[in-house]
Each structure stands twice: as C-alpha cells, then as structure tokens.
Amino acid sequence: MTKGERTRREIVRNAAPLFNTKGYEGTSLSDLMAATGLQKGGIYRHFASKEELAAEAFDYAWGKAVSGRLDGMAEVPNSVDRIKKMIANFVERRTGLVAGGCPLLNTAIEADDGNALLRSRAKKALQTWSGRITGLVKEGKKRREIDARTDPRRLSQLIIGSLEGALMISRIEAKDGALEDARTFLFEYLEQKVRSSKREASRKRKEARDEFTAPARPGGL
C-alpha cells in the first residue's frame, strides 16, 4: 500500500464518525479538517469532492456495522439460530461499532430526498443485508431447519423493518424498550413460524426414506 493510499484510508476512517453523527449537510469542511488533521488541499488531494468522501465514509461505517452484526454467527450450526444471533447482535452491539448508530438508518433518512450518491449507497447496503438473510433462509430450507413455506424475501423485510423501525423509536425515546420488544417478537416469530418443527422434519425424513426404499414398479425404473 502506498503512502497516498494509507492517507486516503485514514481520512475515511476519521471522517466516517462525523458523517454518521452529523450527516452530510451537517458536516463542515472545518469539521473534516479538525478530524483528519489536514488542510482543505490535503483532503481534496485524495478526494474529488465532499460527496465522494461521504460515500466512502458510509461504506466504511457500514462495513463496521455489518462486521459486528455477523460476529459469532459462523459458530452457530442451525440456520434459525444464526438469524437469531444476527438479531441479538443488532440489538446488543448497536453502539460502539461506529459513532452515531446505524449508518443505514442515518443515511437513508438524510438522503431520502437529497444526495443521489448516498441514497444509492444506502440502497446497496440494504440489498446486501437483505440478501444475506434470504441466503440464510434458503440454506435453512435446504437443510430442513426452516419451514418450507417460509418466503425468504418477506422474512428479510420483516426482520430489517422491525429492527430499523425499533431503533428509530428507541433513539427518539432515548430508551431501549422498542428494541427489546422487537427482539422478543422476532425470536418468537422465528420459533413459532419459521423453525421447522421436529414433527415436520421427521415426516420429511420418513418420506425421503420411503421414496428411497419403495419397490420398483413392474416394467419400469
């Protein structure tokens, strides 16, 4: 990595908490200069515009958030429990990963009618998160850990919408009740509506065995 690349990464790292806390419009050049220790020319030697820096700062902050939400999931064997671990991480690790809270919620609200570049970054982040959940659901269905009737896209929307909505309420009320309620609701929903019941799993295994051991029909395979 060149010195210029290291400097660029350091600028992004220092700018990310500012943009995530103050927003794009609320972050001034003087804020950026104070956070990075660079003058205007030193910052814009590495970035064509404030918008470009804000977009990369969002990617950095989102990467930190995702890393925290996925922590420990690889060690969980069951697909439903992996999803529950993701939910628990969201609730328990929403602070400390990056100042200002969830980058997706912050950027989506600010860029709703404004910055097209930041809006596109937020949309891509949402699609990535949704895709990860739908992937877990599809894998769980193949392994017969998740009910075959579960719609991956709808479940991902329910989870993301519940968590992000509860986060917004919790921030407004300055207490964690809405987030805790969301976690309780989603855990109960996953157990009651999503996890494949032992009886259902047993029935499917029996059907598979019966199909495998059934005698061949006369005159055919």
C-alpha positions in Angstrom: 0.0 0.0 0.0 1.4 3.4 -1.0 1.6 6.4 1.4 -1.2 8.0 -0.6 -3.5 5.0 -0.2 -2.8 4.9 3.6 -3.6 8.6 3.9 -6.8 8.1 2.0 -7.9 5.3 4.2 -7.0 7.3 7.3 -9.1 10.2 6.1 -12.1 7.9 5.5 -11.7 6.3 8.9 -11.7 9.7 10.7 -14.5 11.2 8.6 -16.9 8.2 9.0 -18.0 9.1 12.6 -18.5 12.7 11.6 -20.8 12.0 8.6 -22.6 9.2 10.6 -23.3 11.6 13.5 -23.8 14.9 11.8 -25.0 13.9 8.4 -23.7 15.0 5.0 -25.1 18.5 5.3 -24.1 19.0 8.9 -20.5 18.0 8.4 -18.5 21.1 7.5 -15.0 21.3 5.9 -13.7 22.6 9.2 -15.1 19.5 11.0 -13.2 17.4 8.5 -10.0 19.3 8.8 -10.2 19.0 12.6 -10.9 15.3 12.5 -8.2 14.4 9.9 -5.5 17.0 10.9 -5.3 18.0 7.2 -6.0 21.2 5.4 -8.5 21.6 2.6 -5.9 20.9 0.0 -4.7 17.8 1.9 -8.2 16.3 1.9 -9.1 17.1 -1.6 -5.8 15.9 -3.0 -7.3 12.4 -2.3 -11.0 13.0 -3.0 -12.6 14.8 -5.8 -15.4 16.2 -3.7 -17.0 16.1 -0.2 -19.7 13.8 -1.7 -17.1 11.2 -2.8 -15.6 11.3 0.7 -19.0 10.9 2.3 -19.8 7.9 0.1 -16.6 6.1 1.1 -17.1 7.0 4.7 -20.6 5.4 4.6 -19.0 2.2 3.1 -16.5 2.2 5.9 -19.1 2.7 8.6 -21.5 0.1 7.1 -18.6 -2.4 7.0 -18.0 -1.9 10.7 -21.7 -2.3 11.4 -22.0 -5.5 9.4 -18.9 -7.0 11.0 -20.5 -6.5 14.4 -23.8 -8.0 13.4 -22.2 -11.1 11.9 -19.8 -11.7 14.8 -20.1 -15.2 16.2 -22.6 -16.4 13.6 -20.2 -18.8 11.9 -20.0 -20.9 15.1 -23.8 -21.3 15.3 -24.9 -24.6 13.5 -28.6 -24.0 12.9 -29.9 -21.5 10.4 -32.7 -20.2 12.6 -30.2 -19.7 15.4 -27.9 -17.9 13.1 -30.6 -15.4 12.3 -31.4 -15.0 16.0 -27.7 -14.3 16.6 -27.7 -11.6 14.0 -30.8 -10.0 15.6 -29.2 -10.2 19.1 -26.0 -8.6 17.7 -28.0 -5.8 16.2 -29.7 -5.0 19.5 -26.7 -5.5 21.8 -24.0 -4.0 19.6 -25.7 -1.0 18.0 -23.3 1.3 19.9 -19.6 1.2 19.9 -19.1 0.0 16.4 -19.2 3.4 14.8 -20.3 6.7 16.4 -23.8 7.8 15.5 -25.5 4.5 15.3 -26.7 2.5 12.3 -25.3 4.0 9.1 -28.1 2.6 7.0 -30.8 4.3 9.0 -29.0 7.6 9.3 -28.1 7.8 5.6 -31.5 6.5 4.3 -33.3 9.3 6.2 -30.9 12.1 5.2 -30.6 11.0 1.6 -34.3 10.2 1.0 -34.9 13.4 -1.0 -31.4 14.6 -1.4 -28.0 13.1 -2.3 -28.4 10.6 -5.0 -25.0 9.0 -4.5 -25.5 8.4 -0.8 -29.0 7.1 -1.5 -27.6 4.6 -3.9 -25.0 3.5 -1.3 -27.8 3.0 1.3 -29.9 1.1 -1.2 -27.0 -1.2 -2.0 -26.3 -1.8 1.7 -30.0 -2.7 2.3 -29.9 -5.1 -0.6 -26.7 -6.7 0.8 -28.2 -7.2 4.2 -31.5 -8.5 2.8 -29.6 -10.9 0.6 -27.6 -12.2 3.5 -30.8 -13.0 5.4 -32.5 -14.6 2.3 -29.4 -16.7 1.8 -29.6 -18.0 5.4 -33.3 -18.8 4.9 -32.7 -20.7 1.6 -29.9 -22.6 3.2 -32.1 -23.5 6.2 -34.9 -24.7 3.9 -32.5 -27.0 2.1 -31.3 -28.4 5.4 -34.9 -28.7 6.6 -34.2 -26.4 9.5 -36.6 -23.8 8.2 -40.2 -24.4 7.3 -40.6 -24.9 3.5 -43.4 -22.4 3.3 -41.2 -19.5 4.6 -40.7 -16.7 2.0 -37.1 -15.6 2.2 -37.7 -12.1 0.9 -40.7 -11.4 3.2 -38.9 -12.7 6.2 -35.9 -10.5 5.5 -38.1 -7.4 5.1 -39.9 -8.3 8.4 -36.6 -8.6 10.3 -34.9 -5.5 8.8 -38.1 -3.3 9.1 -38.7 -4.4 12.7 -35.1 -3.7 13.8 -34.6 -0.4 12.0 -38.0 0.9 13.0 -37.4 -0.1 16.6 -34.0 1.5 16.5 -35.6 4.8 15.3 -38.2 4.7 18.1 -35.5 3.8 20.7 -33.4 6.8 19.7 -36.3 9.2 19.8 -37.5 7.9 23.2 -33.9 7.6 24.5 -34.6 4.1 25.9 -34.2 0.5 24.7 -37.8 -0.7 25.1 -38.7 -0.8 21.5 -35.6 -2.7 20.5 -36.0 -5.2 23.2 -39.7 -5.7 22.2 -38.6 -6.2 18.6 -36.1 -8.8 19.6 -38.7 -10.7 21.6 -41.2 -10.5 18.8 -38.8 -11.7 16.2 -37.4 -14.5 18.3 -41.0 -15.8 19.0 -41.9 -15.5 15.3 -38.8 -17.4 14.3 -39.6 -20.2 16.7 -43.3 -20.4 16.0 -43.5 -19.6 12.3 -40.1 -20.2 10.8 -38.3 -23.1 12.5 -39.2 -26.4 11.0 -40.9 -28.4 13.7 -39.5 -31.8 14.8 -42.6 -33.5 13.6 -42.4 -31.9 10.2 -38.7 -32.7 9.9 -39.4 -36.3 10.9 -42.2 -36.6 8.4 -40.0 -35.3 5.6 -37.2 -37.7 6.6 -39.7 -40.6 6.6 -41.0 -39.6 3.1 -37.4 -39.5 1.8 -36.7 -42.9 3.2 -39.9 -44.4 1.9 -39.2 -43.0 -1.6 -35.7 -44.4 -1.5 -36.8 -47.9 -0.3 -40.0 -48.2 -2.3 -40.0 -51.3 -4.6 -39.6 -50.5 -8.3 -42.8 -50.6 -10.4 -43.1 -53.5 -12.8 -41.8 -52.7 -16.2 -40.1 -49.5 -15.2 -37.4 -47.9 -13.1 
